[in-house]
C-alpha cells in the first residue's frame, strides 16, 4: 500500500475534519475534491473525472463511492476500507447510489456538507445530486472546510514540497542548458520534465507554461511551439512535483540580447518580489502582500502591465491546476498569514504596447520568524 504519511498523521487529519464538522453542525461531509480525498486517506486517482464521492460520517466512518476502475486504485493507494461501486450502464444514477449510502448511515433529516466547488462535481452532476437529496437532508456548501485545514502544512508535507522545489531548480538548470537561439520549445519542455521524472517527481497539476516572441506575454499554456529566434524572449512557468506536492517557479529569459526595457522590467520584478517577501510574514494579511506588489509596480509605471493577483497557495493538487486555492494573493484578502503556509509569488509584467514580457516567480514557506525561499537558483536576469 503506497501510503505517503503515517497512520498517526492520517488520524490527526481526520480528527481535525470531524472537529470542524462539529463546529459547523455538520453530520456528514461529502467530498468531491480529489485533493481532499488524497489528504484525508491517501487515495490517489484521476477518477474524479467521473462521479465519485468520499463520505465522512460524524462518527469517523469513511466510505468511497466510485467506479470499478478505481476499486483497486483505492485499495492500493489509500487506507479506505469501505469501497462501494456504482455500475456503468445506461441510465445509471450514482447520485441515487450515494443517497442509498446516506440512508444506511441514518442521515435522513440531518445536516450534510458538500464540496460543491470542485472539479470533481460537474454542473450536471450537481443538479442530479441536489435532486436526489431534495427533501432528504439539509444540504450546506462546505467546499472549503478541508481546504482551510490543508493550508497549514505538516512537517512531512513540507519535506515533500522541498523535494519538489529541488526538482523545480533542476528543471531550471536544464532549461538554461537547452535555451538558445534555434532551440525548439518542445525540446526545452522535454528536458525540463525529464529531470523531474528522473528525480522521482510526478506530473504537475497543469501544463508547464512556455511561450516565446509574442507568446511570451501569455500566462497559460497553448499548443503552438516555436523555434527561438536569434533575438527573442522566452517565458516559462513550471513546477517541480513530488507526491503531488508542488513548488513553482517562473522566469522570462531574453535570447541573444535583452531590450533595454527588459532590464527595467526585471528591476521592477525583483523590487516587487523583495517587498512581497517582507510582507509574507506571520500575522500579516494575505492582501497586504498583494498591495506591496501593486505599490512597487505602479511606482515603476507598470500598472497597466501587472496582474490583479500576485500568487496563491501551493500544496498537493490534481489536474486541471496546481493552484491550491484558496487562498489567492489579491487585495483585501483578510486571511492571516501563519507558519506552515506555502505560497507561490509571481511578479508578472506583460507590456502589450511594446510586446515585451518579464516574469519572476518563486515559492516560499512561511516560517515562525518570516519566510524561506524554497528555490535556490539565482534571481538575476539571465540572457542566453
QUIWOCOR-V532864 format. One record per backbone hydrogen bond with DSSP energy under -1.0 kcal/mol. NH is the residue of the N-H (numbers start at 1). CO is the residue of the C=O. If there is no record, write none. Layout:
NH CO
NH CO
This chain:
2 76
3 1
10 6
11 7
12 8
13 9
14 10
15 11
16 12
17 13
18 14
19 15
20 16
21 17
22 18
23 19
24 20
25 22
26 21
27 111
28 111
29 56
30 113
31 54
37 33
38 34
39 35
40 36
41 37
42 38
49 46
50 47
53 65
54 31
55 63
56 29
57 61
58 27
60 57
63 55
64 82
65 53
66 84
70 67
71 68
74 70
75 71
76 72
77 73
78 74
79 41
84 64
86 66
92 89
97 93
98 94
99 95
100 96
101 97
102 98
103 99
104 100
105 101
106 103
107 102
109 136
110 107
112 138
113 28
114 140
115 30
116 114
118 116
121 118
126 122
127 123
128 124
129 125
130 126
131 127
132 128
133 129
136 133
137 133
138 110
140 112
142 114
145 142
148 144
150 146
153 340
158 154
159 155
160 156
161 157
162 158
163 159
164 160
165 161
166 162
167 163
168 164
169 165
170 166
171 167
172 168
173 169
174 170
175 171
176 172
177 173
178 174
179 175
182 228
183 180
185 226
188 184
189 185
190 186
191 187
192 188
193 189
194 190
195 191
196 192
197 193
198 194
199 195
200 197
201 196
202 241
209 237
211 235
213 233
215 212
216 213
217 214
218 215
228 183
232 255
234 253
235 211
236 251
237 209
238 249
240 247
242 245
245 242
246 315
247 240
249 238
250 361
251 236
253 234
255 232
257 255
262 259
263 259
264 260
265 261
266 262
267 263
268 264
269 265
270 266
271 267
272 268
273 269
274 270
275 271
276 272
277 273
278 274
280 276
281 279
283 337
284 281
286 335
287 333
288 285
289 286
290 286
291 287
292 288
293 289
294 290
295 291
296 292
297 293
298 294
299 295
300 296
301 298
302 297
306 302
310 329
312 344
313 327
314 342
317 244
321 318
324 313
325 323
329 311
330 328
333 330
337 284
340 366
341 338
343 364
344 312
345 362
346 310
347 360
349 358
350 305
351 356
352 350
356 351
358 349
360 347
361 250
362 345
364 343
365 372
366 341
367 370
372 365
374 363
384 254
